[in-house]
């Protein structure tokens, strides 16, 4: 077994046995060393975004004091959900190694298929209505952002 995946799996089991959330774990590796780990903490934190990958990304970013993790690898016990995929993208992590698939996760009740279908334009989400408001006013903040040439774009 891959030693980094073993740590991610141990992290998943730890969180599961503490009843902190679902059966998911993740670690972030930089230069061959684990710098961050996380397990699903949705239940214990009352935070629907506290997935293992998000917890690990937050820990790595805090440790390194930067949001760019392009020199890191993420190991996770399950294929990332759409939210975690978005966080991985924004963190610029170039390689994700995962264990179980999203199909495996759906078979135990963690079904993200509606999200994938919604994003592809093939489904509607009855829980959510998207409504645009005050675009011009909101674009003023974008203009201020673009006017400040000292900003780091990410």
C-alpha positions in Angstrom: 0.0 0.0 0.0 1.2 3.5 -0.8 2.4 5.0 2.5 0.7 8.3 2.0 -2.6 6.7 1.2 -2.1 4.6 4.3 -2.0 7.8 6.4 -5.0 9.2 4.6 -6.9 5.9 5.3 -5.8 6.1 9.0 -7.1 9.6 9.1 -10.4 8.5 7.6 -10.8 5.7 10.2 -9.8 8.1 13.0 -12.6 10.6 12.1 -15.1 7.8 11.4 -14.5 6.2 14.8 -14.8 9.6 16.6 -18.1 10.1 14.7 -16.9 13.4 13.4 -18.1 12.8 9.8 -18.1 10.5 6.8 -15.5 7.9 6.0 -13.0 10.1 4.2 -9.4 11.1 4.8 -6.7 13.1 3.0 -3.1 14.2 3.3 -1.1 16.8 1.5 2.5 16.0 0.6 5.3 18.5 -0.2 8.8 17.4 -1.1 8.1 13.8 0.0 6.8 14.9 3.5 3.2 15.0 4.8 2.6 18.6 5.7 -1.2 18.4 6.3 -3.9 15.9 7.0 -7.6 16.0 7.3 -10.7 13.8 7.8 -14.3 14.6 7.3 -15.5 16.8 10.1 -19.0 17.8 8.8 -20.8 16.4 11.8 -18.5 17.5 14.6 -18.0 21.0 13.2 -21.6 21.5 11.9 -19.9 22.7 8.7 -21.0 21.2 5.4 -17.7 22.2 3.8 -15.5 20.4 6.3 -14.7 17.6 3.9 -11.3 15.8 4.3 -9.7 17.5 1.3 -10.9 21.0 2.4 -9.6 20.4 5.9 -6.2 19.3 4.6 -6.0 22.2 2.1 -6.8 24.7 4.9 -4.2 23.2 7.1 -1.5 23.2 4.4 -2.3 26.7 3.3 -2.1 27.9 6.9 1.2 26.1 7.5 2.8 27.4 4.3 1.1 30.9 4.6 -0.1 30.8 1.0 -3.0 29.6 -1.1 -0.9 28.3 -4.0 -0.2 24.6 -3.3 1.2 23.9 -6.8 4.2 22.1 -5.3 2.1 19.7 -3.4 0.3 16.4 -4.0 -3.1 15.5 -2.5 -3.8 11.9 -1.4 -7.5 11.2 -0.6 -9.4 8.1 0.2 -12.1 8.9 -2.3 -12.5 10.7 -5.6 -13.1 14.4 -4.7 -16.7 15.8 -4.9 -17.4 18.9 -7.0 -16.8 21.2 -4.0 -13.5 19.6 -3.2 -12.5 19.6 -6.9 -13.1 23.3 -6.9 -10.9 23.8 -3.8 -8.2 21.7 -5.4 -8.4 23.7 -8.6 -8.1 27.0 -6.7 -5.2 25.7 -4.6 -3.5 24.8 -7.9 -2.7 21.3 -6.7 -1.4 19.5 -9.8 -1.8 15.9 -8.8 -4.6 14.1 -6.8 -4.2 10.4 -6.0 -7.5 8.9 -4.8 -8.7 5.5 -3.6 -12.5 4.9 -3.9 -14.5 6.3 -6.8 -17.5 8.6 -6.6 -19.6 5.6 -7.7 -18.3 3.7 -4.7 -19.3 6.7 -2.5 -22.8 6.9 -4.0 -23.3 3.2 -3.1 -23.0 4.0 0.6 -25.2 7.1 0.4 -22.8 9.9 -0.6 -24.3 10.7 -4.0 -23.0 13.8 -5.8 -24.5 12.8 -9.1 -27.2 15.6 -9.0 -24.4 18.2 -8.6 -22.5 16.8 -11.7 -25.7 16.7 -13.7 -26.7 20.2 -12.6 -23.2 21.6 -13.5 -23.5 19.9 -16.9 -27.0 21.5 -17.5 -28.8 18.1 -17.5 -30.7 18.5 -14.3 -32.4 21.1 -12.0 -31.8 21.4 -8.3 -35.2 21.7 -6.5 -33.3 22.8 -3.3 -31.7 25.8 -5.0 -32.8 28.8 -7.0 -30.2 31.1 -8.6 -31.3 34.7 -9.1 -29.1 37.5 -10.3 -29.4 40.9 -8.6 -27.5 44.3 -8.7 -24.8 43.2 -11.2 -23.6 46.7 -12.0 -23.0 47.5 -8.4 -21.2 44.3 -7.9 -19.0 44.9 -10.9 -17.7 48.1 -9.3 -15.8 45.9 -6.8 -14.3 44.0 -9.8 -13.2 47.3 -11.3 -11.5 48.3 -8.1 -9.8 45.0 -7.9 -8.5 45.3 -11.5 -7.4 48.9 -10.9 -5.0 47.7 -8.1 -2.0 46.4 -10.1 -0.3 45.2 -6.9 -2.8 42.4 -6.4 -1.9 38.8 -6.9 -4.4 37.2 -9.3 -5.4 33.7 -8.5 
